Amino acid sequence: AAVQPRLSLDPLHGIQFSIGPNPANPITWISYNLLYPQKAEIAVYNLLGQKVATLASGLQMPGQKTLIWDAANYSSGQYFVRMETEVGVTGDRVVVVK
């Protein structure tokens, strides 16, 4: 059964971040909300810490955004989705099942 998206909240820096469905089979959504424009990168890493996908990079406008990660071409297992902004870093793990 799929786990409900878990919300990471960093109120000090105005960042909300969630992933779901998790596990991904093979698609998952990454949602985030920024309070003001800022440079950000959202990337996927494997358990070795290697970046395997960049989902967004550059100036991000404020508001709620949703990205789709299609993991069909990736091996089953655990990955980490990391969001780095000008003011902080947040992220969460996602499990890919096939």
MDAnalysis code that builds the backbone (N, CA, C; Angstrom):
import MDAnalysis as mda
import numpy as np

u = mda.Universe.empty(294, n_residues=98, atom_resindex=np.repeat(np.arange(98), 3), trajectory=True)
u.add_TopologyAttr("name", ["N", "CA", "C"] * 98)
u.add_TopologyAttr("resid", np.arange(1, 99))
u.add_TopologyAttr("resname", ["ALA", "ALA", "VAL", "GLN", "PRO", "ARG", "LEU", "SER", "LEU", "ASP", "PRO", "LEU", "HIS", "GLY", "ILE", "GLN", "PHE", "SER", "ILE", "GLY", "PRO", "ASN", "PRO", "ALA", "ASN", "PRO", "ILE", "THR", "TRP", "ILE", "SER", "TYR", "ASN", "LEU", "LEU", "TYR", "PRO", "GLN", "LYS", "ALA", "GLU", "ILE", "ALA", "VAL", "TYR", "ASN", "LEU", "LEU", "GLY", "GLN", "LYS", "VAL", "ALA", "THR", "LEU", "ALA", "SER", "GLY", "LEU", "GLN", "MET", "PRO", "GLY", "GLN", "LYS", "THR", "LEU", "ILE", "TRP", "ASP", "ALA", "ALA", "ASN", "TYR", "SER", "SER", "GLY", "GLN", "TYR", "PHE", "VAL", "ARG", "MET", "GLU", "THR", "GLU", "VAL", "GLY", "VAL", "THR", "GLY", "ASP", "ARG", "VAL", "VAL", "VAL", "VAL", "LYS"])
u.atoms.positions = np.array([
    [0.842, -1.184, 0.000],
    [0.000, 0.000, 0.000],
    [0.881, 1.239, 0.000],
    [0.442, 2.241, -0.684],
    [1.197, 3.495, -0.786],
    [1.115, 4.259, 0.523],
    [2.206, 4.878, 0.852],
    [2.271, 5.721, 2.035],
    [1.861, 7.128, 1.632],
    [1.114, 7.807, 2.472],
    [0.703, 9.180, 2.181],
    [1.933, 10.080, 2.109],
    [1.894, 11.100, 1.264],
    [3.034, 12.014, 1.175],
    [3.352, 12.618, 2.532],
    [4.627, 12.714, 2.802],
    [5.085, 13.315, 4.041],
    [5.525, 14.737, 3.724],
    [5.089, 15.673, 4.500],
    [5.386, 17.080, 4.263],
    [6.570, 17.502, 5.111],
    [7.597, 18.026, 4.452],
    [8.710, 18.633, 5.157],
    [8.459, 20.129, 5.167],
    [8.534, 20.720, 6.320],
    [8.228, 22.138, 6.442],
    [9.383, 22.845, 7.118],
    [9.866, 23.883, 6.497],
    [10.912, 24.718, 7.057],
    [10.355, 26.135, 7.135],
    [9.560, 26.432, 8.182],
    [8.892, 27.733, 8.239],
    [9.856, 28.910, 8.328],
    [11.042, 28.675, 8.869],
    [12.016, 29.756, 8.972],
    [12.384, 30.280, 7.586],
    [12.488, 29.378, 6.623],
    [12.882, 29.764, 5.275],
    [11.724, 29.733, 4.290],
    [10.532, 29.428, 4.754],
    [9.355, 29.459, 3.899],
    [9.329, 28.390, 2.830],
    [9.771, 27.177, 3.178],
    [9.809, 26.082, 2.210],
    [8.886, 24.960, 2.677],
    [7.992, 24.524, 1.794],
    [7.206, 23.317, 2.022],
    [7.567, 22.343, 0.914],
    [7.689, 21.053, 1.254],
    [8.181, 20.063, 0.307],
    [7.537, 18.726, 0.627],
    [6.986, 18.046, -0.384],
    [6.400, 16.723, -0.144],
    [6.562, 15.841, -1.376],
    [6.537, 14.521, -1.138],
    [6.678, 13.531, -2.197],
    [5.548, 12.521, -2.065],
    [4.921, 12.165, -3.182],
    [3.898, 11.130, -3.124],
    [3.419, 10.786, -4.525],
    [2.963, 9.628, -4.818],
    [2.919, 8.508, -3.881],
    [4.318, 7.959, -3.615],
    [4.457, 7.344, -2.488],
    [5.716, 6.754, -2.074],
    [5.384, 5.441, -1.385],
    [5.672, 4.301, -1.969],
    [6.611, 4.082, -3.059],
    [6.091, 4.527, -4.426],
    [7.057, 4.808, -5.297],
    [6.756, 5.205, -6.674],
    [6.698, 3.951, -7.540],
    [5.690, 3.871, -8.389],
    [5.547, 2.690, -9.243],
    [5.023, 3.081, -10.618],
    [5.791, 3.617, -11.514],
    [7.121, 4.186, -11.325],
    [7.096, 5.708, -11.185],
    [5.902, 6.315, -11.135],
    [5.810, 7.780, -11.135],
    [5.510, 8.298, -9.735],
    [6.158, 9.401, -9.382],
    [5.845, 10.094, -8.138],
    [5.862, 11.595, -8.397],
    [5.171, 12.330, -7.548],
    [5.078, 13.779, -7.659],
    [5.881, 14.411, -6.544],
    [6.598, 15.460, -6.873],
    [7.331, 16.259, -5.891],
    [6.669, 17.625, -5.886],
    [6.084, 17.981, -4.761],
    [5.407, 19.276, -4.632],
    [6.204, 20.160, -3.694],
    [6.260, 21.434, -4.037],
    [6.949, 22.377, -3.163],
    [6.292, 23.736, -3.266],
    [6.497, 24.516, -2.234],
    [5.912, 25.848, -2.146],
    [6.978, 26.799, -1.622],
    [7.218, 27.862, -2.344],
    [8.177, 28.886, -1.927],
    [7.436, 30.192, -1.685],
    [7.862, 30.922, -0.675],
    [7.207, 32.184, -0.343],
    [7.683, 33.345, -1.198],
    [8.878, 33.211, -1.773],
    [9.420, 34.296, -2.589],
    [10.346, 33.711, -3.657],
    [10.639, 34.467, -4.723],
    [11.511, 33.956, -5.784],
    [12.901, 33.639, -5.232],
    [13.442, 32.517, -5.650],
    [14.790, 32.156, -5.234],
    [15.340, 31.061, -6.144],
    [16.671, 31.006, -6.215],
    [17.311, 29.941, -6.972],
    [17.149, 28.639, -6.203],
    [16.855, 27.583, -6.941],
    [16.668, 26.283, -6.302],
    [17.031, 25.179, -7.282],
    [17.449, 24.059, -6.716],
    [17.660, 22.856, -7.508],
    [16.970, 21.705, -6.802],
    [16.225, 20.925, -7.568],
    [15.604, 19.713, -7.055],
    [16.190, 18.566, -7.855],
    [16.848, 17.648, -7.150],
    [17.551, 16.558, -7.816],
    [17.298, 15.247, -7.082],
    [17.503, 14.154, -7.812],
    [17.336, 12.809, -7.266],
    [18.718, 12.168, -7.162],
    [18.980, 11.536, -6.010],
    [20.262, 10.884, -5.748],
    [20.041, 9.417, -5.420],
    [20.992, 8.574, -5.819],
    [20.926, 7.174, -5.425],
    [21.578, 7.004, -4.051],
    [21.610, 5.770, -3.547],
    [22.152, 5.533, -2.209],
    [23.657, 5.754, -2.123],
    [24.327, 5.838, -3.255],
    [25.761, 6.129, -3.266],
    [26.028, 7.631, -3.244],
    [24.949, 8.428, -3.258],
    [25.097, 9.875, -3.261],
    [25.315, 10.463, -4.640],
    [25.133, 9.654, -5.678],
    [25.310, 10.130, -7.050],
    [24.013, 10.745, -7.555],
    [24.126, 11.922, -8.162],
    [22.947, 12.560, -8.746],
    [22.545, 11.778, -9.988],
    [21.277, 11.327, -10.023],
    [20.797, 10.545, -11.162],
    [19.782, 11.314, -12.003],
    [19.244, 12.402, -11.473],
    [18.279, 13.213, -12.226],
    [18.208, 14.605, -11.624],
    [18.077, 15.611, -12.480],
    [17.797, 16.975, -12.048],
    [16.398, 17.310, -12.537],
    [15.500, 17.603, -11.600],
    [14.101, 17.856, -11.945],
    [13.811, 19.334, -12.150],
    [14.560, 20.194, -11.482],
    [14.397, 21.646, -11.632],
    [15.705, 22.303, -11.219],
    [16.038, 23.387, -11.899],
    [17.252, 24.112, -11.566],
    [17.105, 25.550, -12.040],
    [17.530, 26.480, -11.196],
    [17.464, 27.883, -11.572],
    [16.459, 28.644, -10.733],
    [16.102, 29.823, -11.199],
    [15.191, 30.687, -10.458],
    [13.786, 30.089, -10.435],
    [13.252, 29.922, -9.242],
    [11.902, 29.391, -9.054],
    [11.019, 30.511, -8.517],
    [9.874, 30.674, -9.119],
    [8.930, 31.702, -8.690],
    [8.164, 31.231, -7.450],
    [7.632, 32.170, -6.674],
    [6.886, 31.780, -5.475],
    [5.596, 31.049, -5.836],
    [5.114, 30.290, -4.867],
    [3.864, 29.569, -5.052],
    [4.066, 28.070, -5.053],
    [2.963, 27.369, -5.200],
    [2.947, 25.906, -5.197],
    [3.302, 25.374, -6.582],
    [4.248, 24.453, -6.640],
    [4.666, 23.818, -7.892],
    [4.666, 22.306, -7.685],
    [4.429, 21.569, -8.768],
    [4.492, 20.112, -8.720],
    [5.305, 19.611, -9.903],
    [6.277, 18.766, -9.612],
    [7.100, 18.124, -10.630],
    [6.760, 16.641, -10.653],
    [6.938, 16.010, -11.787],
    [6.721, 14.573, -11.905],
    [8.067, 13.908, -12.156],
    [8.375, 12.881, -11.369],
    [9.558, 12.071, -11.621],
    [9.093, 10.706, -12.093],
    [9.418, 10.388, -13.337],
    [9.098, 9.084, -13.910],
    [10.328, 8.201, -13.735],
    [10.249, 7.261, -12.815],
    [11.385, 6.405, -12.479],
    [11.384, 5.096, -13.266],
    [10.660, 5.044, -14.380],
    [10.560, 3.809, -15.163],
    [11.924, 3.300, -15.627],
    [12.865, 4.193, -15.874],
    [14.185, 3.789, -16.360],
    [15.217, 3.644, -15.247],
    [14.757, 3.635, -13.991],
    [15.649, 3.507, -12.851],
    [15.408, 2.172, -12.164],
    [16.424, 1.654, -11.518],
    [16.306, 0.389, -10.795],
    [15.411, 0.549, -9.581],
    [14.778, -0.548, -9.182],
    [14.027, -0.541, -7.927],
    [14.992, -0.253, -6.782],
    [14.498, 0.410, -5.757],
    [15.333, 0.712, -4.600],
    [15.026, 2.081, -4.035],
    [15.879, 2.507, -3.104],
    [15.688, 3.788, -2.435],
    [16.482, 4.885, -3.134],
    [15.854, 6.045, -3.183],
    [16.477, 7.246, -3.727],
    [16.194, 8.387, -2.762],
    [16.899, 9.479, -2.931],
    [16.685, 10.653, -2.096],
    [16.435, 11.844, -3.007],
    [15.320, 12.520, -2.789],
    [15.010, 13.738, -3.537],
    [15.414, 14.908, -2.650],
    [16.279, 15.756, -3.170],
    [16.857, 16.852, -2.386],
    [16.517, 18.175, -3.054],
    [16.053, 19.117, -2.248],
    [15.786, 20.467, -2.731],
    [16.734, 21.419, -2.016],
    [17.566, 22.084, -2.799],
    [18.503, 23.060, -2.251],
    [18.106, 24.433, -2.761],
    [17.890, 25.362, -1.831],
    [17.553, 26.731, -2.194],
    [18.643, 27.658, -1.686],
    [18.466, 28.936, -1.919],
    [19.438, 29.925, -1.454],
    [19.543, 29.943, 0.063],
    [18.491, 29.494, 0.749],
    [18.462, 29.633, 2.207],
    [18.496, 28.318, 2.966],
    [18.422, 27.196, 2.277],
    [18.429, 25.942, 3.009],
    [18.259, 24.733, 2.108],
    [18.303, 23.572, 2.755],
    [18.192, 22.294, 2.061],
    [17.126, 21.464, 2.754],
    [16.302, 20.790, 1.968],
    [15.332, 19.848, 2.507],
    [15.238, 18.683, 1.535],
    [14.592, 17.639, 1.942],
    [14.436, 16.494, 1.056],
    [13.818, 15.327, 1.783],
    [13.646, 14.250, 1.043],
    [13.061, 13.046, 1.621],
    [13.403, 11.872, 0.722],
    [13.289, 10.676, 1.272],
    [13.574, 9.487, 0.479],
    [12.323, 9.062, -0.269],
    [12.552, 8.367, -1.367],
    [11.457, 7.773, -2.129],
    [11.905, 6.368, -2.524],
    [10.990, 5.434, -2.469],
    [11.270, 4.054, -2.845],
    [10.639, 3.794, -4.207],
    [11.434, 3.253, -5.124],
    [10.943, 2.883, -6.449],
    [10.714, 1.376, -6.446],
    [9.489, 0.968, -6.799],
    [9.153, -0.455, -6.902],
    [8.632, -0.728, -8.303],
    [8.933, -1.909, -8.791],
    [8.475, -2.283, -10.136],
    [7.825, -3.640, -10.086],
])
